[in-house]
Structures are given as structure tokens and as C-alpha cells.
Amino acid sequence: MINEPAFQYINTNGVTLRTVVKGKGPLVILLHGFPEFWHLWRHQIDPIVEAGYQVAVPDQRGYAGSEAPEAIEDYDILHLTADVVGIADALGHDDFTVIGQDWGCIVAWHTALLYPDRVSAVMGLSVPYWGRAETPDALVNPPGLDGKFWYIRNFQQAGAELALEANPEATLRMTYHVISADSPPGSWMKQAAFPAETSMAEMFDVPAELPPWLSQEDLEYHIAQFQKNGFRGGVNWYRNIERNWHLTPQLAGATFKQPAHFIAGAEDDVLLYVPDWQDRMPEHFEDLRRIQLIEGAGHWLMLEKPDEVTAEILRFLKDTA
């Protein structure tokens, strides 16, 4: 049985977020991505607390034990970043370090850009910051994929979450496998070879065996957490991608003032979205301390290589103390 921590239910920005809050000291906020919740950070929370920090790990809006507003517009980047700042307000901190993975990484990057006086340092995992897109639909309709399946475009469709909710266990087993280092390189990107009307169930295998970094107990806990809100809230984040572009014109040419750090699994297919990201990323940062790829890890690097990820986080926190 999963040993759940004590949760705080923080009211911020019009929603209540179930949040793990542990420790005392400077605040570090950890942000999960899709389809996750606080438990993604289970290997990192205690080591950060032991290093002398207060750690806050919310289920972000739409996920697990937090509220899930009905309106799609309630999941845009202005709401998501304001949620993060609201957590710091509720805990009495003027500034904080924000660390995010996957969609949580996108929120972390944008929180640092939109609230430069509140974010003292920012660390991203898995999703590089390559600057503001030239067009609002650059991620929704990538060039060359007309008529082909692309999950972000698929998620724009009304009811797209129902396919994920039809069999949550199969959805999670597939998602963990296909974008991890246990799957052959490029496995996630093969979706672009299928017609747009293909389902994920037709494209990707659902492995019978779990990887060594994911226990049956963890998987069952994860499935149970999605019984409340399903996948609708998380999918709504994707439905705001074009809206986010229109809401943030001030980010054209913006640079990060804070110390920053980026790590990713060396075998993460997300790094293939923008192949020249390592060349493009540094120009957007005034103090990019480190870019580190972790060998033997894919998208779920904090689970696949927890010790290495924890060491990188503690290194950054010490360097920016």
C-alpha cells in the first residue's frame, strides 16, 4: 500500500490544489506533467527536504486530488502559472525555485518568465525551452504531418479524453512504456506514420510486464487517482496551446534572468520535436548553468534514473543557494 504523505488543500487562483508540503527553508515547487500527479516526484521529495528546503508538490489543476474546472479556458498558461505563484503566497514565501517535468516543465518556464520577481531559479526536465513559436499552431500542426496522426492535434477534438479513459490501466501502461528508455528509440514518433484517424491503441503496444522502475502497487495507485477527474483536465492543457500563444505576446524575444538548469533523458523522444534545440536553447537564457542528458533514461527520467535526477536537482539548489 502506498504510504501517502499528509496533504494540504491550498486555495489558489479560484481552485483548490491537493499539495504535498514538507520541510522548512527556502521553497521549492515541483510540477508534474501529463498524465501524472504529485507521486511522480516520490523519489526526490525527501532528499530535497533533507537538504534544507520546504517542498511543495501539487496535483496541478485538473489532476488527481485537485479541482478540475469545467471550462477549457481555465487551463491556459495564465491560470497555470498563477496557480504556482498562489502556492508560494499560501505558504508565505516571497520567492521560490520552480522545477517542472513535461507539461510541468512548460509551466515552470512560463512561471519564471511571467513572474521574474517571484522565481529565484528555474529547472526544467524533459522539455527544452526553444523560444516562442512563430505561429500559434506550430505544435498542434507540425509541418509535414498533414493527414497523419499527431497526439497534440488529436487532443484538440471534443471527447478525445474518452479514448484514454476507456481503459486507464492500458493507457498508463502504454504511456509509460512507449516514451521510456525501455522502448526502442523513436517509438513514440512512429505515430506520425499513421493516418490521422488511427487510435493510439492501434499504434502502440501495451506491455504485459511492468518496467523495474514501476511497481504494480504504484501503477494501481496511479489508476485510482484518475478515477476522480479522469483525463479531461490534462487534455484541456493541450487544448490551450494556441490560446497560450495569443495570451503571451510579451514573451516574444524574452529571456530568463534567473539561474537555470535543464536535464532530460538521453533517449527521450520529446527531444526530437525540435532537433536543433541544444543550439537554440542557450540564446534565451542569461544564466543557463547546465544542460545534462542522462543516459539510459527516457521521458520518465525521475523514475527511470531517480538517483541521477535527484543529484542534478540538489546540485542546482546548492549552486543557487
C-alpha positions as CSV (number, residue, x, y, z in Angstrom):
1,M,0.0,0.0,0.0
2,I,1.3,3.5,-0.9
3,N,2.2,5.5,2.2
4,E,0.6,8.8,1.4
5,P,2.0,12.0,2.9
6,A,-0.1,14.5,4.7
7,F,-1.7,16.8,2.1
8,Q,-2.6,20.4,2.3
9,Y,-5.5,21.7,0.3
10,I,-4.4,25.1,-0.9
11,N,-6.9,27.5,-2.3
12,T,-5.3,29.5,-5.1
13,N,-6.5,31.3,-8.1
14,G,-10.0,30.0,-7.9
15,V,-9.2,26.3,-7.4
16,T,-8.2,24.0,-4.5
17,L,-5.0,22.1,-5.2
18,R,-4.1,19.0,-3.2
19,T,-0.5,19.6,-2.3
20,V,2.3,17.7,-0.6
21,V,4.1,20.2,1.7
22,K,7.1,19.0,3.6
23,G,10.1,20.6,5.3
24,K,11.3,24.1,6.3
25,G,13.5,26.5,4.5
26,P,13.6,28.1,1.0
27,L,10.6,27.0,-1.1
28,V,11.0,24.5,-4.0
29,I,7.9,23.8,-6.0
30,L,7.8,20.6,-8.1
31,L,5.4,20.4,-11.0
32,H,4.3,17.2,-12.7
33,G,3.2,16.8,-16.3
34,F,0.8,14.6,-18.3
35,P,-0.6,12.2,-17.2
36,E,0.7,12.5,-13.7
37,F,0.3,14.0,-10.2
38,W,2.4,14.5,-7.1
39,H,3.6,10.9,-7.0
40,L,5.8,11.5,-10.0
41,W,8.3,13.2,-7.6
42,R,8.2,10.5,-4.9
43,H,12.0,9.8,-5.1
44,Q,13.0,13.4,-5.0
45,I,10.8,15.0,-2.2
46,D,12.6,13.7,0.9
47,P,16.1,14.3,-0.3
48,I,15.3,17.9,-1.1
49,V,13.7,18.3,2.3
50,E,16.8,16.8,4.0
51,A,18.9,19.3,2.1
52,G,17.2,22.1,4.0
53,Y,14.2,23.1,1.8
54,Q,10.5,23.3,2.1
55,V,9.0,21.3,-0.8
56,A,5.5,21.9,-2.3
57,V,4.2,19.3,-4.8
58,P,0.7,20.0,-6.1
59,D,-1.6,17.9,-8.1
60,Q,-2.0,20.6,-10.7
61,R,-5.5,21.8,-11.7
62,G,-7.5,19.0,-13.4
63,Y,-5.4,16.2,-11.9
64,A,-6.0,13.6,-9.2
65,G,-7.0,15.1,-5.9
66,S,-7.2,18.7,-7.1
67,E,-10.2,20.6,-8.6
68,A,-10.9,20.3,-12.3
69,P,-12.8,23.3,-13.7
70,E,-15.2,22.7,-16.5
71,A,-14.2,25.4,-18.9
72,I,-11.3,24.7,-21.3
73,E,-10.1,28.3,-20.9
74,D,-9.5,27.7,-17.2
75,Y,-6.4,25.6,-18.2
76,D,-4.5,28.3,-20.1
77,I,-0.9,29.2,-19.2
78,L,-2.0,32.3,-17.3
79,H,-4.1,30.2,-14.9
80,L,-1.5,27.5,-14.6
81,T,1.3,29.9,-13.7
82,A,-0.9,31.9,-11.3
83,D,-1.6,28.6,-9.5
84,V,2.1,28.2,-8.9
85,V,2.6,31.7,-7.5
86,G,-0.5,31.2,-5.4
87,I,1.0,28.2,-3.7
88,A,4.0,30.3,-2.7
89,D,1.7,33.0,-1.4
90,A,-0.3,30.5,0.7
91,L,3.0,29.2,2.2
92,G,4.3,32.7,2.9
93,H,7.2,32.8,0.5
94,D,8.1,35.9,-1.5
95,D,10.3,33.9,-3.9
96,F,10.9,30.3,-4.8
97,T,12.6,27.8,-7.1
98,V,10.4,26.1,-9.5
99,I,11.2,22.7,-11.1
100,G,9.0,21.0,-13.6
101,Q,8.8,18.0,-15.9
102,D,6.9,17.5,-19.2
103,W,3.9,20.0,-19.1
104,G,5.1,20.9,-15.6
105,C,8.3,22.0,-17.3
106,I,6.4,24.3,-19.6
107,V,4.6,25.8,-16.7
108,A,7.9,26.2,-14.8
109,W,9.5,28.0,-17.8
110,H,6.5,30.3,-18.1
111,T,6.2,31.0,-14.4
112,A,9.9,32.2,-14.5
113,L,9.2,34.4,-17.5
114,L,5.9,35.8,-16.3
115,Y,6.9,36.3,-12.7
116,P,10.6,37.1,-12.8
117,D,10.4,38.9,-9.4
118,R,9.0,35.7,-7.7
119,V,11.0,32.9,-9.3
120,S,14.6,32.9,-8.0
121,A,15.7,29.9,-10.0
122,V,14.2,27.6,-12.6
123,M,14.9,24.0,-13.6
124,G,13.3,22.1,-16.4
125,L,13.2,18.4,-17.1
126,S,12.4,16.8,-20.5
127,V,11.0,19.8,-22.4
128,P,13.7,22.3,-23.6
129,Y,12.8,25.9,-24.0
130,W,13.3,26.8,-27.6
131,G,11.6,30.2,-27.6
132,R,8.2,31.4,-28.7
133,A,6.8,29.6,-31.7
134,E,6.5,31.6,-35.0
135,T,2.8,30.6,-35.3
136,P,0.2,29.6,-32.7
137,D,-0.3,26.2,-34.2
138,A,3.3,25.2,-34.5
139,L,3.0,22.3,-32.1
140,V,-0.6,21.4,-33.0
141,N,0.0,21.1,-36.7
142,P,3.7,20.5,-37.3
143,P,4.9,20.7,-40.9
144,G,4.8,17.5,-42.9
145,L,2.1,15.8,-40.8
146,D,-1.0,16.8,-42.7
147,G,-3.3,13.9,-42.7
148,K,-1.1,12.0,-40.2
149,F,-1.8,11.2,-36.6
150,W,-0.3,13.6,-34.1
151,Y,-1.4,13.3,-30.5
152,I,-1.5,17.1,-29.8
153,R,-3.8,17.6,-32.8
154,N,-5.9,14.6,-31.7
155,F,-6.3,16.0,-28.3
156,Q,-8.0,19.1,-29.7
157,Q,-11.0,17.0,-30.6
158,A,-14.0,17.1,-28.3
159,G,-14.1,13.9,-26.3
160,A,-10.5,12.8,-27.1
161,E,-10.1,12.0,-23.4
162,L,-12.7,9.3,-23.6
163,A,-10.4,7.0,-25.5
164,L,-7.9,7.4,-22.7
165,E,-10.5,6.8,-20.0
166,A,-11.9,3.7,-21.7
167,N,-9.1,1.6,-20.2
168,P,-7.0,3.7,-17.8
169,E,-4.6,0.8,-17.0
170,A,-3.9,0.2,-20.6
171,T,-3.4,3.9,-21.2
172,L,-0.9,4.2,-18.4
173,R,1.0,1.1,-19.3
174,M,1.3,2.2,-22.9
175,T,2.3,5.7,-22.0
176,Y,4.9,4.7,-19.5
177,H,6.4,2.2,-21.9
178,V,6.4,3.9,-25.3
179,I,8.3,7.1,-24.3
180,S,10.7,5.5,-21.8
181,A,14.2,4.1,-22.5
182,D,12.7,0.6,-22.4
183,S,11.1,1.2,-25.8
184,P,13.3,1.4,-28.9
185,P,14.4,5.0,-29.8
186,G,11.8,6.7,-32.0
187,S,8.9,4.5,-30.8
188,W,6.8,7.5,-29.8
189,M,7.4,9.4,-33.0
190,K,6.3,6.5,-35.2
191,Q,2.7,7.8,-34.6
192,A,3.4,10.2,-37.5
193,A,3.4,7.3,-39.9
194,F,-0.2,6.5,-39.3
195,P,-3.3,8.2,-40.7
196,A,-5.0,10.8,-38.5
197,E,-8.0,8.6,-37.8
198,T,-5.9,5.8,-36.2
199,S,-6.2,5.3,-32.5
200,M,-3.3,5.1,-30.0
201,A,-4.5,1.6,-29.1
202,E,-3.8,0.5,-32.7
203,M,-0.4,2.1,-32.8
204,F,1.3,1.3,-29.5
205,D,1.8,-1.9,-27.6
206,V,0.5,-2.3,-24.0
207,P,3.3,-4.3,-22.4
208,A,2.2,-7.2,-20.1
209,E,5.3,-6.7,-17.9
210,L,6.0,-3.5,-15.9
211,P,9.5,-2.0,-16.1
212,P,11.7,-2.4,-13.0
213,W,11.2,1.3,-12.1
214,L,7.4,1.0,-11.8
215,S,5.8,-1.4,-9.3
216,Q,2.3,-2.9,-9.6
217,E,1.5,-1.1,-6.4
218,D,2.5,2.3,-7.9
219,L,0.5,1.6,-11.1
220,E,-2.6,0.7,-9.1
221,Y,-2.3,3.9,-7.0
222,H,-2.0,5.9,-10.2
223,I,-5.1,4.3,-11.7
224,A,-7.0,5.0,-8.6
225,Q,-6.0,8.7,-8.7
226,F,-7.5,9.1,-12.1
227,Q,-10.9,7.8,-11.0
228,K,-12.0,11.3,-9.8
229,N,-11.1,13.6,-12.7
230,G,-10.2,11.2,-15.5
231,F,-8.0,12.6,-18.2
232,R,-10.2,15.6,-19.3
233,G,-8.3,18.2,-17.2
234,G,-4.9,17.1,-18.5
235,V,-6.1,17.0,-22.1
236,N,-7.5,20.5,-21.7
237,W,-4.0,21.8,-21.1
238,Y,-3.2,20.7,-24.7
239,R,-6.4,22.4,-26.0
240,N,-5.0,25.8,-24.8
241,I,-1.7,25.6,-26.8
242,E,-2.8,28.1,-29.5
243,R,-4.7,30.2,-26.9
244,N,-1.5,30.4,-24.8
245,W,0.4,31.9,-27.8
246,H,-2.2,34.6,-28.2
247,L,-2.2,35.4,-24.5
248,T,1.6,35.9,-24.2
249,P,2.8,38.2,-27.0
250,Q,5.1,39.8,-24.4
251,L,7.2,36.7,-24.5
252,A,8.5,37.3,-28.0
253,G,12.2,37.6,-27.5
254,A,12.0,37.3,-23.8
255,T,15.0,35.9,-21.9
256,F,15.3,34.2,-18.5
257,K,17.0,36.4,-15.9
258,Q,17.2,33.7,-13.3
259,P,19.8,30.9,-12.9
260,A,18.5,27.9,-14.9
261,H,19.3,24.3,-15.4
262,F,18.0,21.7,-17.8
263,I,18.1,17.9,-17.8
264,A,16.5,15.2,-19.9
265,G,16.7,11.5,-20.6
266,A,19.1,10.9,-23.4
267,E,16.6,8.6,-25.0
268,D,13.6,10.8,-24.7
269,D,11.7,11.2,-28.0
270,V,10.4,14.6,-27.0
271,L,13.9,15.9,-27.7
272,L,13.2,15.0,-31.4
273,Y,10.3,17.6,-31.6
274,V,12.9,20.4,-32.3
275,P,16.1,18.6,-33.3
276,D,18.3,21.6,-33.0
277,W,17.1,22.5,-29.5
278,Q,20.6,22.4,-28.0
279,D,21.7,25.2,-30.4
280,R,18.6,27.3,-29.9
281,M,18.1,27.0,-26.1
282,P,21.1,29.0,-24.7
283,E,20.2,32.2,-26.5
284,H,17.0,32.5,-24.3
285,F,18.9,32.4,-21.0
286,E,21.2,34.9,-19.3
287,D,22.4,32.3,-16.8
288,L,22.0,28.8,-18.1
289,R,24.1,26.8,-15.7
290,R,23.9,23.4,-17.2
291,I,22.4,21.1,-19.8
292,Q,22.7,17.5,-18.9
293,L,21.4,14.4,-20.7
294,I,21.0,11.3,-18.5
295,E,22.0,8.1,-20.3
296,G,19.7,5.1,-20.0
297,A,16.6,7.3,-19.4
298,G,13.7,8.4,-21.5
299,H,10.8,10.7,-20.7
300,W,10.2,9.4,-17.1
301,L,13.8,10.1,-16.0
302,M,13.0,10.8,-12.4
303,L,11.5,7.3,-12.2
304,E,13.9,5.6,-14.6
305,K,17.1,7.1,-13.1
306,P,16.0,8.6,-9.7
307,D,19.4,8.9,-8.1
308,E,20.9,10.7,-11.0
309,V,17.9,13.1,-11.2
310,T,18.0,13.8,-7.5
311,A,21.7,14.5,-7.7
312,E,21.2,17.0,-10.5
313,I,18.4,18.8,-8.6
314,L,20.5,19.0,-5.4
315,R,23.5,20.2,-7.4
316,F,21.4,23.1,-8.8
317,L,19.9,24.0,-5.5
318,K,23.3,24.2,-3.9
319,D,24.7,26.2,-6.7
320,T,21.9,28.7,-6.5
321,A,21.5,28.9,-2.7
